[in-house]
Amino acid sequence: MTHAPKPTIRDSEEEQIAQQLKETENRLVDHYAGHGEIIEDHVRHTFGLVSKRFRSASIRTFLPILIERAVRQELER
């Protein structure tokens, strides 16, 4: 019998950050989509591009807030 590896603290932190990022993306869509010329696809695309910039960040705790600020800056240009 093979056993699946036990989840580590790092795994649960990554899951929590992934959930926070999804909530952040949805919040930005709710805020921007339908306002003026910005549409949902544009918000999600911008979120994806900005998220890629932070992919290799070694400290991940503050990623949701950093990404949210960067996306807002991009969308409000």
N, C-alpha and C positions, 0 to 999 in steps of 0.2 A: 504494500500500500504506500502510495505517495501522499505526503501531506503538503498542503499549501503553506507557504511561508506565513508566519504570523505578521499581522500589520504592525508597523513600527510607528512611533510617535511622528516621525517625519512623514509617513504616509497619511496619517490622519490630519496633520497640518496642511499638507498639499490638498487634500480633499476639502478642507475648510476654506482654503484660499480659492480653490476652483469654484466653490459655491458662492463665495463673496464676489468673485469676478463676474459670475453669471448674474447675480443680483444687481451688481453695478451696471452691467451692460443693459439689463432690462430697465433699470431706473433711468438711464440716459436715453433709451428709446422712448420711454414714456414722456420724458421731459422735452425732447427735441422733435420727435416725429410729429408731423402735422403742424408744426410751427414754421410758417414761411415756406421756404424752398427745401428744407431738410426733410428727407424721407427716412423711413426705418432702415432700408437697405444701406443708405449712406452712413447712418449712425453705426450700424453693425460692422460695416466695412472699415470705417475709421477706427472703431474699437479693436478690430482684429489687427490692423496695421500697427497701432500703438502698442498693443500687447506683445507683438513680435519684438519690439525694441527692448522689452524687459525680460525676454525669455531666458537670458543667461544670468539674470540677477542672482547673486548668491544669498542676499538677504531678501526674503520673499514676504515678510510680514506686512510691509506697507505697500505691496503691489496694487491692491485695489484703489487706494487713495491716489497713488502716483499716476496710475493709468487713467483714472477718472479725471484728474486735473488736466492731463495731457490731451485727452479726448475733447474735453470742454474747450481748451485753447484752440485745437484744430477746427472744431465746429463753429466757433465764434469769430473766426477770421473773416 
